[in-house]
Amino acid sequence: MSTVHRRDAGGGPPGDEAGGGRYDDAYGLLRDERACIVTALRLGWWLADAYHHARTADLSTDGRPAQPPTKLTNLTEMSGRRRLRMYLDGVDVALAQIAGLTGGSTAAPPVVAPVGGTPSTGDTRAALSAGAGTLLLALDDLNVDVLRWAMATNHRVGLAYRLGRSLADTVRRGDADQVPWRFAGRQVEISRWLDELASVLPPYSAAVVRRSLRAWADAVTRAGVGDPAEAGLAELAHELRNQGDLWRSVLTGGLHPRDLLDEEDYAIVARNVIIRDRKLVARAARGIFWPVLAPLLVVLLAVVGVSAAAAAGSPTTRAAVALVGLGAGLTAIWRTVSGPALAVAGEVNRPLLEGELTVRMADRVTRPLAAARAIARSRRQRGPGEVAGGSKYVAGLTPADLP
C-alpha cells in the first residue's frame, strides 16, 4: 500500500485542508478518510446482519397488520421482509456515502471508478419475492460486488468492509458449540486489519478492540478445554453479541473508550506510570553512572581538592571554598544531564501513559466478558437445587410448595 501524504496543487494549500482530504498515490483523493473507513466498516457489519436475517427470519409475508397497531411499530416488531428492506436501504446509503467520499476534486486527479460502477441492491430487492435460496444467493452476489468495488476503490476501504463483516460474523448469536470455531484463528486476521487501519480509525479504538478481542480469544480457548476458573461456553455465547456491539461502537466513533473510565481507573493509571517511571529512572541511572557520572564526579572532586588546597586562609576558609566549588560543580553536572534526560523522559513517558490508558480502556470495554465470568461463578456457588438470589438458610421450592 502506498504512503498517504499531503500534496500541493498549483502552489495552493497542501491537500484538501477544508475537507480534511488526504491523497493516496494509488487511489487518489479521499475527502474524509476516517468517515470513509468508518462507513465501510458499518457497511460490512450491516450486510452481514442482512444475510443472517435472511437465513433465519420468516420472509414469506410482508407482515403488515390488518388493523392499526396500538403504538408505532418498533424495530424488533417489524416483519422479516420489512426489516430486510431496511438493511438494504442502509447498504444503499453507505455505498452512496463511500462513493461521495472517494470522489475527486480540483486538488488532485479524480479517482477512476471501477468497471461496472457502484454496486446496487436492485437485484437483491427483486429476489425478495423469490425463494429463500435465490435471495441468499443474491445477497452473496451483492457482497462480492461490494467487496470487489471497495477493494478497487481504495485498499483500506476494502479492509474496513472486511473487518466489519468478520466482526459481525464472529459475534453472531448462536449456540455455545459455535463459539470455539468462530475464534479459531479469525481473531489473528482481524487483529492484523486493526493494525493496518489504526491510523484512520477513531483514537484508541484499534488498540482497545484488539486487546479486548485477544482477551475473548483466550477465554474461549480456556473454556473449550474445560478450565474451571473460566466462564463456560454457554455464558460466553450469551454475552458475545453484547461485546460485539461495544466493539462496533468503539470502532465507529459512537463510543469513546475514555468515557468509560472513572476516578479509580485514572488513579490506577497514575500509580502504574509512576512505578514504571521509577524503574526506568533507576535503570537509566545505573546505565549512565559509570560511563558518564563517575568520570565527571572524579574530575569534580579533583578540581575541588586542588582549589581547596591552594586556597589561602584557615581550614574553615578552605572547607568553605571546597563546599562552594562542590555545589557549583554538582549544579553544572545536573544542568548538563537533566536537560536531555527530561526531554527523553517526556518522550518515553507519553507511550507509557498511552499504554496504561489502553489497558484500562480495554478492561472497561471487555465488561461483557466480566459479566459472563460473574454469571459462571454464581452458578458454581449455587447448588443444583438452589435458585438465583435465594438464601442458603431458606429451603428451595419443591413441587409440593407450588400452587
Rosetta blueprint (number, residue, H / E / L):
1 M L
2 S L
3 T L
4 V E
5 H E
6 R L
7 R L
8 D E
9 A L
10 G L
11 G L
12 G L
13 P L
14 P E
15 G L
16 D E
17 E L
18 A L
19 G L
20 G L
21 G E
22 R E
23 Y E
24 D E
25 D L
26 A L
27 Y L
28 G E
29 L E
30 L E
31 R L
32 D L
33 E H
34 R H
35 A H
36 C H
37 I H
38 V H
39 T H
40 A H
41 L H
42 R H
43 L H
44 G H
45 W H
46 W H
47 L H
48 A H
49 D H
50 A H
51 Y H
52 H H
53 H H
54 A H
55 R H
56 T H
57 A L
58 D L
59 L L
60 S L
61 T L
62 D L
63 G L
64 R L
65 P L
66 A L
67 Q L
68 P L
69 P L
70 T L
71 K L
72 L L
73 T L
74 N L
75 L H
76 T H
77 E H
78 M L
79 S L
80 G H
81 R H
82 R H
83 R H
84 L H
85 R H
86 M H
87 Y H
88 L H
89 D H
90 G H
91 V H
92 D H
93 V H
94 A H
95 L H
96 A H
97 Q H
98 I H
99 A H
100 G H
101 L H
102 T L
103 G L
104 G L
105 S E
106 T L
107 A L
108 A E
109 P L
110 P L
111 V L
112 V L
113 A L
114 P L
115 V L
116 G L
117 G L
118 T L
119 P L
120 S L
121 T L
122 G H
123 D H
124 T H
125 R H
126 A H
127 A H
128 L H
129 S H
130 A L
131 G L
132 A H
133 G H
134 T H
135 L H
136 L H
137 L H
138 A H
139 L H
140 D H
141 D H
142 L H
143 N H
144 V H
145 D H
146 V H
147 L H
148 R H
149 W H
150 A H
151 M H
152 A H
153 T H
154 N L
155 H H
156 R H
157 V H
158 G H
159 L H
160 A H
161 Y H
162 R H
163 L H
164 G H
165 R H
166 S H
167 L H
168 A H
169 D H
170 T H
171 V L
172 R L
173 R L
174 G L
175 D L
176 A H
177 D H
178 Q H
179 V H
180 P H
181 W H
182 R H
183 F L
184 A L
185 G L
186 R H
187 Q H
188 V H
189 E H
190 I H
191 S H
192 R H
193 W H
194 L H
195 D H
196 E H
197 L H
198 A L
199 S L
200 V L
201 L L
202 P L
203 P L
204 Y L
205 S H
206 A H
207 A H
208 V H
209 V H
210 R H
211 R H
212 S H
213 L H
214 R H
215 A H
216 W H
217 A H
218 D H
219 A H
220 V H
221 T H
222 R H
223 A H
224 G H
225 V L
226 G L
227 D L
228 P L
229 A L
230 E L
231 A L
232 G L
233 L H
234 A H
235 E H
236 L H
237 A H
238 H H
239 E H
240 L H
241 R H
242 N H
243 Q H
244 G H
245 D H
246 L H
247 W H
248 R H
249 S H
250 V H
251 L H
252 T L
253 G L
254 G L
255 L L
256 H L
257 P H
258 R H
259 D H
260 L H
261 L L
262 D L
263 E H
264 E H
265 D H
266 Y H
267 A H
268 I H
269 V H
270 A H
271 R H
272 N H
273 V H
274 I H
275 I H
276 R H
277 D H
278 R H
279 K H
280 L H
281 V H
282 A H
283 R H
284 A H
285 A H
286 R H
287 G H
288 I H
289 F H
290 W H
291 P H
292 V H
293 L H
294 A H
295 P H
296 L H
297 L H
298 V H
299 V H
300 L H
301 L H
302 A H
303 V H
304 V H
305 G H
306 V H
307 S H
308 A H
309 A H
310 A H
311 A L
312 A L
313 G L
314 S L
315 P H
316 T H
317 T H
318 R H
319 A H
320 A H
321 V H
322 A H
323 L H
324 V H
325 G H
326 L H
327 G H
328 A H
329 G H
330 L H
331 T H
332 A H
333 I H
334 W H
335 R H
336 T H
337 V H
338 S H
339 G H
340 P H
341 A H
342 L H
343 A H
344 V H
345 A H
346 G H
347 E H
348 V H
349 N H
350 R H
351 P H
352 L H
353 L H
354 E H
355 G H
356 E H
357 L H
358 T H
359 V H
360 R H
361 M H
362 A H
363 D H
364 R H
365 V H
366 T L
367 R H
368 P H
369 L H
370 A H
371 A H
372 A H
373 R H
374 A H
375 I H
376 A H
377 R H
378 S H
379 R H
380 R H
381 Q H
382 R L
383 G L
384 P L
385 G L
386 E L
387 V L
388 A L
389 G L
390 G L
391 S L
392 K L
393 Y L
394 V L
395 A L
396 G L
397 L L
398 T L
399 P H
400 A H
401 D H
402 L L
403 P L
